[in-house]
Amino acid sequence: MKQSLQIDKDYLKWLSEIKGKIRSAQIRTALAANSALIEFYYDMGRMIVEKQSQTAWGDKIVERLSKDLQSEFTEMQGLSLSNLKFCKQFYNYFKVRSDVIMGISSTTDSQISQQSVSQLQNTDNKLNMISQQPVGQFNGVHLEKVRPDLLDHLLKSLVFNIPWGHIIVVITKIKNPVAALFYFSQTVENGWSRDVLALQIKSKLHERQGKAITNFALTLPDPMSDLAQQTLKDPYIFDFMTLTKPFHEKDIENQLINHITKFMLELGKGFAFMGKQFHLEIAGNDYYIDLLFYHVRLKCYVVVELKNTKFIPEYAGKLNFYLSAVDSLLKNDDDNPTIGILLCRDKNNIEAEFALRDIHKPMGVSEFELTSVLPEKLQSSLPNVKDIEFELKKMNL
């Protein structure tokens, strides 16, 4: 007589393991399929470019090719005229400038990094860390010093892991291969959707990432100082907020919280929101931090102070006070030192560097930019609060 199956913890654990393996296999299958598709598009672009260079055929041949292929492979997508033109553009964008061999799609990210690093010449010492970091962490490395053929190699190592739609966004909007490498690596690391990628390109993230004035090199150990530096931007772009001039600090703060998802996207990966106007009691007095976060990768609290004015050195002193308070009252033994971010409407970089020079708590100073929801001409044509109040009084309301 068969025993009835008992659903116990061991079975549930076993079931969970099997589900995990299935999901892992599904992901590997999807990545392999994507890799094969991207390699096919690259090869298609190569064949078109090479044939056009060997013959007198012009661009009309691409239109003819599209029609012939679609009539033969009726159920296959990606053979339209526009997509074949993208294939051609794709190949030209990544065309090898020396004897770098294709076949990168089957190589792991760590292997690619190790192979590339072993060949790089006359670069910063930070290149030695590439093989030990996730594929997205090329920030801070002097990629403009990398040989063109090796830059191609790094680009291709990333592009085979990215959906075709993402690739089209980058090759149509970014001409600089170093900037392209940045966006491809960030897409792989952060799992950006196509819309998020387009948004980051529009905001010129590659020009802002890691550009804040900080004292991290003096106050944080390596490699945390490098990672913290790359966590900050300058300026921050808060173009999702619906504000009209004049902008007030409280309004800006409230809008940031109301649009917390977009705000967190602009801050970057790893930030966990802890609260606004976060209360601290020190020596019987009440203090309130504008915005408090915890960064899960840096393993530390992050204090954000918002100043709707130009930076003045006194702001650094107040932020230093808050960092000391958080380290004493909130920080656990296994947390890293608390980091401060001072967001101002404007700053003088030399002045900010002097202000941070002898402060022993890690902090950075960045600007932030706002855009008004209404054009100024339209704003000027609308009544202000005083006009509305006057009219209401006339109506005895």
C-alpha positions as CSV (number, residue, x, y, z in Angstrom):
1,M,0.0,0.0,0.0
2,K,1.4,3.4,-1.1
3,Q,2.1,5.9,1.6
4,S,0.4,9.3,1.2
5,L,2.7,12.2,0.4
6,Q,3.2,14.5,3.3
7,I,4.0,18.1,2.5
8,D,6.6,19.1,5.0
9,K,9.4,21.7,5.2
10,D,11.9,19.4,3.4
11,Y,9.6,19.1,0.4
12,L,8.9,22.8,0.3
13,K,12.7,23.5,0.4
14,W,13.3,21.0,-2.3
15,L,10.5,22.5,-4.4
16,S,12.0,25.9,-4.0
17,E,15.3,24.7,-5.2
18,I,13.8,23.2,-8.3
19,K,11.8,26.4,-9.1
20,G,15.1,28.3,-8.7
21,K,16.8,26.1,-11.2
22,I,13.9,26.4,-13.7
23,R,14.0,30.2,-13.4
24,S,17.8,30.2,-13.8
25,A,17.5,28.0,-16.9
26,Q,14.8,30.3,-18.3
27,I,17.0,33.4,-17.9
28,R,20.0,31.6,-19.5
29,T,17.8,30.6,-22.4
30,A,16.5,34.1,-22.8
31,L,20.0,35.6,-22.7
32,A,21.3,33.0,-25.2
33,A,18.5,33.8,-27.5
34,N,19.1,37.5,-27.2
35,S,22.8,37.0,-27.8
36,A,22.1,35.0,-30.9
37,L,19.7,37.6,-32.2
38,I,22.1,40.5,-31.6
39,E,24.9,38.5,-33.3
40,F,22.6,37.9,-36.3
41,Y,21.8,41.6,-36.6
42,Y,25.5,42.4,-36.4
43,D,26.3,39.9,-39.1
44,M,23.5,41.1,-41.3
45,G,24.8,44.7,-41.0
46,R,28.3,43.4,-41.9
47,M,27.1,41.6,-45.0
48,I,25.2,44.7,-46.2
49,V,28.1,47.0,-45.6
50,E,30.6,44.7,-47.3
51,K,28.4,44.0,-50.3
52,Q,27.8,47.7,-50.9
53,S,31.5,48.5,-50.6
54,Q,32.3,45.7,-53.2
55,T,29.6,46.7,-55.7
56,A,27.9,49.7,-57.2
57,W,24.7,48.9,-55.3
58,G,23.3,51.8,-53.4
59,D,20.8,52.0,-50.6
60,K,18.0,50.8,-52.9
61,I,19.4,47.3,-52.5
62,V,18.5,47.3,-48.8
63,E,14.9,48.0,-49.7
64,R,14.9,45.1,-52.2
65,L,16.6,42.8,-49.7
66,S,14.0,43.6,-47.1
67,K,11.1,42.7,-49.5
68,D,12.8,39.5,-50.6
69,L,13.6,38.3,-47.1
70,Q,10.1,39.1,-45.8
71,S,8.4,37.2,-48.6
72,E,10.6,34.2,-47.8
73,F,10.4,34.3,-44.0
74,T,6.9,35.6,-43.5
75,E,6.7,34.9,-39.8
76,M,10.1,36.3,-38.9
77,Q,10.4,39.8,-37.4
78,G,13.3,42.1,-37.8
79,L,13.5,42.0,-41.6
80,S,11.8,45.4,-42.2
81,L,13.6,48.1,-44.2
82,S,14.0,50.2,-41.0
83,N,15.5,47.4,-39.0
84,L,17.9,46.4,-41.8
85,K,19.1,50.0,-41.8
86,F,19.6,49.8,-38.0
87,C,21.6,46.6,-38.6
88,K,23.8,48.5,-41.0
89,Q,24.2,51.3,-38.5
90,F,24.9,48.8,-35.7
91,Y,27.7,47.2,-37.6
92,N,29.3,50.5,-38.6
93,Y,29.0,51.7,-35.0
94,F,30.9,48.7,-33.7
95,K,33.1,48.0,-36.7
96,V,36.4,46.6,-35.4
97,R,39.3,49.0,-35.9
98,S,42.0,46.3,-35.5
99,D,42.3,42.5,-35.2
100,V,39.9,42.1,-32.3
101,I,38.1,38.7,-32.8
102,M,34.4,38.3,-32.6
103,G,32.7,35.6,-30.6
104,I,32.5,37.6,-27.4
105,S,28.9,36.6,-26.8
106,S,29.9,33.3,-25.4
107,T,32.5,34.8,-23.0
108,T,31.6,35.6,-19.4
109,D,31.7,39.2,-18.1
110,S,34.6,38.4,-15.7
111,Q,36.6,36.7,-18.4
112,I,36.1,39.6,-20.8
113,S,37.2,42.1,-18.1
114,Q,40.3,40.0,-17.3
115,Q,41.2,39.6,-21.0
116,S,40.8,43.3,-21.6
117,V,42.7,44.4,-18.5
118,S,45.7,42.3,-19.4
119,Q,46.0,44.1,-22.7
120,L,45.4,47.7,-21.6
121,Q,48.4,50.0,-21.7
122,N,49.3,53.3,-19.9
123,T,46.0,53.5,-18.0
124,D,45.2,54.5,-14.5
125,N,45.8,52.0,-11.7
126,K,42.0,51.7,-11.2
127,L,41.9,49.5,-14.3
128,N,43.3,46.7,-12.1
129,M,40.0,46.6,-10.3
130,I,37.8,46.1,-13.4
131,S,38.2,42.3,-13.4
132,Q,37.0,42.2,-9.7
133,Q,33.9,44.4,-10.2
134,P,30.5,44.0,-11.8
135,V,30.6,44.7,-15.5
136,G,28.9,48.0,-15.1
137,Q,31.6,49.6,-12.8
138,F,33.8,51.2,-15.4
139,N,33.1,54.6,-13.8
140,G,36.2,56.6,-12.9
141,V,38.4,54.6,-15.2
142,H,40.2,56.7,-17.8
143,L,38.6,55.0,-20.8
144,E,39.6,57.7,-23.2
145,K,43.2,56.3,-22.7
146,V,42.2,52.8,-23.8
147,R,43.2,51.7,-27.2
148,P,40.4,51.9,-29.8
149,D,40.4,48.2,-30.5
150,L,40.1,47.3,-26.8
151,L,37.3,49.8,-26.4
152,D,35.5,48.0,-29.2
153,H,36.1,44.7,-27.3
154,L,34.6,46.1,-24.1
155,L,31.6,47.6,-25.9
156,K,30.8,44.3,-27.6
157,S,31.2,42.3,-24.4
158,L,28.3,44.4,-23.1
159,V,26.1,44.8,-26.1
160,F,25.4,41.1,-26.5
161,N,23.7,41.2,-23.1
162,I,21.3,44.0,-24.0
163,P,18.0,43.9,-25.9
164,W,17.9,45.2,-29.5
165,G,15.6,48.1,-28.6
166,H,18.1,49.4,-26.0
167,I,21.0,49.1,-28.5
168,I,19.1,51.2,-31.1
169,V,18.5,53.9,-28.5
170,V,22.2,54.1,-27.7
171,I,23.6,54.0,-31.3
172,T,21.1,56.6,-32.5
173,K,21.7,59.0,-29.7
174,I,25.3,58.5,-28.6
175,K,28.2,59.0,-30.9
176,N,31.1,58.8,-28.3
177,P,32.1,55.2,-27.8
178,V,33.2,55.9,-24.2
179,A,29.8,57.3,-23.4
180,A,28.2,54.3,-25.1
181,L,30.2,52.0,-22.9
182,F,28.9,53.9,-19.9
183,Y,25.3,53.5,-20.9
184,F,25.6,49.9,-21.9
185,S,27.4,48.9,-18.7
186,Q,24.8,50.9,-16.5
187,T,22.0,49.1,-18.4
188,V,23.4,45.7,-17.6
189,E,24.2,46.6,-14.0
190,N,20.9,48.3,-13.2
191,G,18.5,46.5,-15.5
192,W,17.2,49.7,-17.0
193,S,14.1,49.6,-19.2
194,R,14.3,51.2,-22.7
195,D,12.4,54.3,-21.4
196,V,14.7,54.7,-18.4
197,L,17.8,54.4,-20.6
198,A,16.4,57.1,-23.0
199,L,15.7,59.3,-19.9
200,Q,19.2,58.9,-18.6
201,I,20.7,59.7,-22.0
202,K,18.5,62.8,-22.3
203,S,19.7,64.0,-18.9
204,K,23.4,63.4,-19.9
205,L,24.0,61.1,-17.0
206,H,27.5,60.2,-18.3
207,E,28.5,63.9,-17.9
208,R,27.1,64.1,-14.3
209,Q,28.0,60.7,-12.7
210,G,30.8,61.0,-10.2
211,K,31.3,64.7,-10.8
212,A,30.3,66.0,-7.3
213,I,32.9,67.9,-5.2
214,T,33.7,65.6,-2.3
215,N,36.3,64.7,0.3
216,F,35.8,61.0,0.0
217,A,39.4,60.3,-1.0
218,L,40.5,61.7,2.4
219,T,37.7,60.4,4.6
220,L,36.8,56.9,3.2
221,P,38.9,53.8,2.6
222,D,39.5,52.3,-0.8
223,P,37.5,51.0,-2.7
224,M,34.6,52.5,-0.8
225,S,35.8,56.1,-1.6
226,D,35.6,55.3,-5.4
227,L,32.2,53.7,-5.2
228,A,30.9,56.5,-3.1
229,Q,32.2,59.1,-5.5
230,Q,30.5,57.3,-8.4
231,T,27.3,57.3,-6.4
232,L,27.0,61.1,-6.5
233,K,26.1,63.3,-9.5
234,D,26.6,66.9,-10.3
235,P,24.2,68.4,-11.1
236,Y,21.1,66.4,-10.1
237,I,18.2,66.9,-12.5
238,F,14.8,67.2,-10.9
239,D,12.8,67.8,-14.1
240,F,9.8,65.6,-12.9
241,M,8.6,68.1,-10.4
242,T,5.5,70.3,-11.0
243,L,6.7,73.6,-9.5
244,T,6.3,77.2,-10.5
245,K,8.6,80.0,-9.6
246,P,9.6,81.1,-7.0
247,F,10.8,77.7,-5.7
248,H,10.8,77.2,-2.0
249,E,12.8,74.5,-0.1
250,K,9.8,73.0,1.6
251,D,7.9,72.8,-1.7
252,I,10.9,71.1,-3.4
253,E,11.3,68.7,-0.5
254,N,7.6,67.8,-0.6
255,Q,7.7,67.3,-4.4
256,L,10.7,65.0,-4.1
257,I,8.8,62.8,-1.7
258,N,5.6,62.9,-3.8
259,H,7.7,61.7,-6.8
260,I,9.8,59.4,-4.7
261,T,10.1,56.7,-7.4
262,K,11.5,59.2,-10.0
263,F,13.6,60.8,-7.3
264,M,15.2,57.5,-6.3
265,L,15.9,56.8,-10.0
266,E,17.8,60.1,-10.2
267,L,19.7,59.3,-7.0
268,G,20.8,56.0,-8.5
269,K,20.9,52.3,-7.5
270,G,21.1,51.3,-3.8
271,F,19.3,54.1,-2.0
272,A,16.6,53.1,0.5
273,F,14.4,56.0,1.8
274,M,14.3,56.3,5.6
275,G,12.3,59.5,5.9
276,K,12.0,63.3,5.5
277,Q,12.5,65.8,8.3
278,F,14.0,62.9,10.2
279,H,13.9,63.8,13.9
280,L,17.0,63.7,16.1
281,E,17.1,64.8,19.7
282,I,20.5,66.0,20.8
283,A,21.2,67.4,24.3
284,G,17.4,68.0,24.8
285,N,17.1,70.0,21.5
286,D,15.2,68.9,18.4
287,Y,16.9,68.7,15.0
288,Y,15.5,67.6,11.7
289,I,17.4,66.1,8.7
290,D,15.9,67.1,5.4
291,L,16.1,63.6,3.8
292,L,17.6,60.4,5.3
293,F,18.6,57.3,3.2
294,Y,20.4,54.1,3.7
295,H,22.6,52.9,0.9
296,V,22.6,49.1,0.7
297,R,25.8,48.7,-1.4
298,L,27.8,51.3,0.6
299,K,26.3,49.9,3.8
300,C,25.9,53.4,5.4
301,Y,23.4,56.1,6.1
302,V,23.2,59.0,3.7
303,V,22.1,62.4,4.9
304,V,20.8,64.7,2.2
305,E,20.5,68.4,3.0
306,L,18.6,70.6,0.5
307,K,19.5,74.3,0.1
308,N,17.6,76.4,-2.4
309,T,20.4,78.9,-2.5
310,K,24.1,79.1,-3.6
311,F,26.5,77.1,-1.5
312,I,28.2,78.8,1.4
313,P,30.8,77.2,3.6
314,E,28.6,77.3,6.7
315,Y,26.4,74.6,5.1
316,A,29.2,72.1,5.4
317,G,29.6,72.7,9.1
318,K,25.9,72.0,9.7
319,L,26.0,68.9,7.6
320,N,29.1,67.7,9.5
321,F,27.1,68.1,12.7
322,Y,24.3,65.9,11.3
323,L,26.7,63.3,10.2
324,S,28.2,63.1,13.7
325,A,24.7,62.8,15.2
326,V,23.7,60.0,12.9
327,D,26.9,58.1,13.5
328,S,26.3,58.3,17.2
329,L,22.6,57.7,17.4
330,L,21.7,55.5,14.4
331,K,24.8,53.9,13.0
332,N,25.3,50.2,13.9
333,D,28.8,48.7,14.5
334,D,28.9,47.0,11.2
335,D,27.8,50.1,9.2
336,N,30.3,52.3,7.4
337,P,30.6,56.0,8.2
338,T,27.6,58.1,7.3
339,I,27.9,60.1,4.1
340,G,26.4,63.6,3.5
341,I,25.2,65.1,0.3
342,L,24.6,68.9,0.2
343,L,22.3,69.8,-2.7
344,C,22.5,73.5,-3.7
345,R,21.1,75.6,-6.5
346,D,24.6,76.8,-7.4
347,K,28.2,76.5,-6.1
348,N,31.8,77.6,-6.8
349,N,33.9,74.5,-7.0
350,I,37.0,76.0,-5.5
351,E,35.0,77.4,-2.6
352,A,33.4,74.0,-2.0
353,E,36.7,72.2,-2.1
354,F,38.1,74.6,0.5
355,A,35.1,74.1,2.7
356,L,35.4,70.3,2.7
357,R,39.2,70.2,2.9
358,D,39.6,69.9,6.7
359,I,36.3,68.2,7.5
360,H,36.8,64.6,8.6
361,K,33.3,63.4,7.9
362,P,32.7,62.2,4.3
363,M,30.5,64.6,2.3
364,G,29.9,65.9,-1.1
365,V,28.4,69.1,-2.7
366,S,26.3,69.0,-5.8
367,E,24.0,71.4,-7.6
368,F,20.4,70.5,-8.6
369,E,18.4,71.8,-11.4
370,L,14.6,72.3,-11.6
371,T,12.3,72.9,-14.5
372,S,9.0,74.7,-14.1
373,V,5.8,72.9,-15.2
374,L,4.7,76.1,-16.9
375,P,6.6,78.3,-19.4
376,E,7.5,81.7,-17.9
377,K,5.4,83.5,-20.4
378,L,2.3,81.5,-19.4
379,Q,3.1,81.9,-15.7
380,S,3.3,85.7,-16.1
381,S,-0.2,85.7,-17.7
382,L,-1.8,83.9,-14.8
383,P,-3.0,85.7,-11.6
384,N,-0.9,85.4,-8.5
385,V,-2.1,84.5,-5.0
386,K,-2.6,88.2,-4.1
387,D,-4.7,88.9,-7.2
388,I,-6.9,85.9,-6.4
389,E,-7.4,87.0,-2.8
390,F,-8.3,90.5,-3.9
391,E,-10.9,89.3,-6.3
392,L,-12.4,87.0,-3.6
393,K,-12.7,89.8,-1.2
394,K,-14.5,91.9,-3.8
395,M,-17.0,89.0,-4.1
396,N,-17.4,88.8,-0.3
397,L,-16.2,85.2,-0.3
